[in-house]
């Protein structure tokens, strides 16, 4: 991996972490699990809390997809709590969706339904919204 050869720790953690997501979404669960484990390791060793949380969430979801449902749904909230501590809410709905899937796969359907509701309500007041486009702003844009 180029980031490893160039000795760029942040780039390496980013590439491995995002790579894990990509493998998982394409069904490469074993590769995703390996990359998620490495993401947690890099996040811990290098002090990148973001990647530690990302790896924990993805690793638990991947394990649930592989049929290892015991306690995997309990691990995702740990990653969510780490993201909350960093005030990272951008992917909260996505991560709650992963939690919901893990809960459903574990047979905790009632909990999964509560999580879905949380996901639907998330981010409404946590992310800054762009200012509304006013008639004056439209005229300014039209003049460009």
C-alpha positions as CSV (number, residue, x, y, z in Angstrom):
1,X,0.0,0.0,0.0
2,X,1.4,3.4,-1.0
3,X,0.6,5.0,2.3
4,X,2.6,2.3,4.1
5,X,5.6,2.7,1.8
6,X,5.6,6.5,2.1
7,X,5.3,6.2,5.9
8,X,2.2,8.3,6.1
9,X,0.3,7.1,9.2
10,X,-2.9,9.1,8.8
11,X,-3.1,8.2,5.1
12,X,-2.6,4.6,6.0
13,X,-5.3,4.5,8.7
14,X,-7.6,6.3,6.3
15,X,-6.9,3.9,3.4
16,X,-7.3,0.8,5.5
17,X,-10.4,2.1,7.3
18,X,-12.2,3.2,4.1
19,X,-11.0,0.0,2.3
20,X,-12.6,-2.1,5.1
21,X,-15.9,-0.3,4.3
22,X,-15.5,-1.0,0.6
23,X,-14.7,-4.7,1.1
24,X,-17.7,-5.1,3.3
25,X,-20.1,-3.4,0.9
26,X,-18.9,-5.6,-1.9
27,X,-19.4,-8.8,0.2
28,X,-15.7,-9.4,0.9
29,X,-16.4,-10.0,4.5
30,X,-13.1,-11.8,5.4
31,X,-11.0,-9.0,3.8
32,X,-13.3,-6.4,5.5
33,X,-12.7,-8.1,8.9
34,X,-9.0,-8.2,8.4
35,X,-8.9,-4.5,7.4
36,X,-11.3,-3.5,10.2
37,X,-9.0,-5.2,12.7
38,X,-6.0,-3.3,11.3
39,X,-8.0,-0.1,11.4
40,X,-8.6,-0.6,15.1
41,X,-4.9,-1.5,15.7
42,X,-3.7,1.6,13.7
43,X,-6.2,3.9,15.5
44,X,-5.0,2.6,18.9
45,X,-1.3,2.6,18.1
46,X,-1.2,6.0,16.3
47,X,-3.7,7.7,18.5
48,X,-6.3,8.3,15.8
49,X,-9.5,7.9,17.8
50,X,-11.7,8.4,14.7
51,X,-10.2,5.3,13.0
52,X,-10.4,3.3,16.2
53,X,-14.2,4.0,16.3
54,X,-14.6,3.4,12.6
55,X,-12.9,0.0,12.9
56,X,-14.8,-1.1,15.9
57,X,-18.2,-0.4,14.3
58,X,-17.3,-2.0,11.0
59,X,-15.7,-5.0,12.6
60,X,-18.8,-5.7,14.7
61,X,-21.1,-5.3,11.7
62,X,-18.9,-7.6,9.6
63,X,-18.9,-10.2,12.3
64,X,-22.7,-10.0,12.5
65,X,-22.9,-10.5,8.7
66,X,-20.7,-13.5,9.1
67,X,-23.1,-15.1,11.6
68,X,-21.2,-14.2,14.7
69,X,-24.1,-12.4,16.3
70,X,-23.3,-12.9,20.0
71,X,-22.4,-9.5,21.5
72,X,-21.6,-7.9,18.1
73,X,-24.5,-5.5,18.5
74,X,-23.1,-4.5,21.9
75,X,-19.8,-3.4,20.3
76,X,-21.2,-0.9,17.8
77,X,-22.5,1.5,20.5
78,X,-18.9,1.6,21.9
79,X,-17.8,3.0,18.5
80,X,-20.8,5.4,18.4
81,X,-19.8,6.7,21.9
82,X,-16.3,7.3,20.7
83,X,-17.6,9.2,17.7
84,X,-19.9,11.2,20.0
85,X,-16.9,12.1,22.3
86,X,-15.2,13.5,19.2
87,X,-18.4,15.3,18.1
88,X,-18.5,13.4,14.9
89,X,-22.1,13.0,13.9
90,X,-21.9,13.0,10.1
91,X,-22.2,9.2,9.7
92,X,-24.4,8.6,12.7
93,X,-27.5,7.6,10.8
94,X,-25.4,5.2,8.7
95,X,-23.8,3.7,11.8
96,X,-27.1,3.3,13.5
97,X,-28.3,1.5,10.4
98,X,-25.4,-0.9,10.9
99,X,-26.3,-1.4,14.5
100,X,-29.9,-2.1,13.5
101,X,-28.8,-4.8,11.1
102,X,-26.6,-6.4,13.8
103,X,-29.4,-6.3,16.2
104,X,-31.9,-7.8,13.8
105,X,-29.4,-10.6,12.9
106,X,-29.0,-11.3,16.6
107,X,-32.8,-11.7,16.9
108,X,-33.2,-8.4,18.9
109,X,-36.0,-7.2,16.6
110,X,-37.6,-4.8,19.1
111,X,-34.2,-3.2,19.7
112,X,-33.6,-2.9,16.0
113,X,-36.9,-1.1,15.5
114,X,-35.9,1.4,18.2
115,X,-32.5,1.9,16.5
116,X,-34.2,2.5,13.1
117,X,-36.3,5.2,14.7
118,X,-33.2,6.8,16.2
119,X,-31.5,6.7,12.8
120,X,-34.4,8.4,11.2
121,X,-34.3,11.2,13.7
122,X,-30.6,11.7,13.8
123,X,-28.6,14.6,12.6
124,X,-31.6,16.9,12.3
125,X,-30.1,19.5,14.8
126,X,-26.5,18.3,15.0
127,X,-25.3,19.4,11.6
128,X,-25.1,22.9,10.4
129,X,-27.5,23.5,7.5
130,X,-26.6,25.8,4.6
131,X,-28.3,29.2,4.8
132,X,-31.5,29.4,2.8
133,X,-31.3,30.9,-0.6
134,X,-32.9,34.3,-0.5
135,X,-34.1,36.3,-3.5
136,X,-31.1,38.6,-3.1
137,X,-28.8,35.6,-3.3
138,X,-30.5,34.3,-6.4
139,X,-30.0,37.7,-8.1
140,X,-26.4,37.7,-7.2
141,X,-25.9,34.2,-8.5
142,X,-27.8,35.1,-11.7
143,X,-25.4,38.0,-12.3
144,X,-22.3,35.9,-12.2
